[in-house]
Amino acid sequence: MIKGRRKSAVTLQKEIMTACATSQKTLLVIDTLIPLASLPSSTFNLPHFLSSLLLPNLSLIATYHVDVPIPHSSTSIYTPSSLNLLQYLASTVLTTHSFPQTLARKRAADKSLAEPLFGIAEERDGVVVGMGANDTTALVVEMEHRRKSGRGMREWFFVPLRDDHATLTPNVSLVAKNPPPGGQAAKIILLEDHPLWHPQGATAPQPAVEDDGPTFELGLTAQQRLDREHVVLPYFDAQRADGGEGGRILYEMGIEDDFDEEEDEI
């Protein structure tokens, strides 16, 4: 373990590189990026510092507390924050959310209501921690992973934190099939598979029924194909040496047609 308290970024970088040089595979874990992100951007660039630590045999995991305010020390108001740059450069971003708050936002979206606010965003006197912010039973993890090809994928997961939260209803259990010795281990599932994610009484979307096809035949018989091949189209007939009959519109009037001499003159 390398302690970074009261050390400059250059000294910390040298100690990390020295410790990782003798290992074939290294997992570097930074418990918090807040002290580094609080440094003035004019003298320290956090994304550049983290990029300099990356080696072919090194993987980096860092924690960024978004609830801790960071003083905006950029020289320009158009300069993106360190968090935005890190989210752009990272191959995988895991964002934790409160399960009760996520359900409240989902219920509001289902009813086309405004999204509720929690914590400091409520802008109410004395409100610092919102409803369910410190839920110790479960949390929601939003995962955004970017592959080497540049294609990204995003999924939301429900992560139980206690075994007593594994059994939600008498018919729904989130206990793993092969629990470890000594107890049951709750398993991680997709958030959309959680029974509380869908409103009560709502039916799951039914799979689309395959269409048996139209009631009429779209194919052609052998005789119909032969007749079609012998049809001379107008633009082919017009390319004949004598001009052919292509381009002419021939119309034979019937007894029910009303001949209008004025229209014929036009």
URHUNOR-V879647 format. One line per field, one symbol per residue. ss: DSSP state (H for helix, E for strand, L for the rest). A space follows every 50 residues. Layout:
# URHUNOR-V879647
ss = ???
This chain:
# URHUNOR-V879647
ss = LLLLLLLLHHHHHHHHHHHHHLLLLEEEEELLLHHHHLLLLLLLLHHHHH HHHLLLLEEEEELLLLLLLLLLLLLLLLLLLHHHHHHHHLLEEEEEEEHH HHHHHHHHHHLLLLLLLLHHHHLLLLLLLLLLLLLLLEEEEEEEEELLLL LEEEEEEEEELLHHHLEEELLEELELLLLLLLLLLELLEEHHHLLLLLLL LLLLLLLLLLLLLLLLLLLLLHHHHHHHHLLLLHHHHLLLLLLLLLLLLL LLLLLLLLLLHHHHHL
